[in-house]
Amino acid sequence: MKEFIASINKTLALVLATLTLSWVIGFGLTAGFVMALEVWKRVVEITSRHL
């Protein structure tokens, strides 16, 4: 029974770590995409003024 509980705890820890990692990566990608979009808007604004 103790071994069973220990294996459940290990599995839960692994799932939690995986979820946290995927969330961090997803958040990083989203933030990066939003920042790239903002930079692109600025570039378009500046170039359209010069033309």
Contacts in CASP RR format, 6 or more apart in sequence:
PFRMAT RR
TARGET T0000
AUTHOR 0000-0000-0000
METHOD contacts of the structure
MODEL  1
MKEFIASINKTLALVLATLTLSWVIGFGLTAGFVMALEVWKRVVEITSRH
L
END
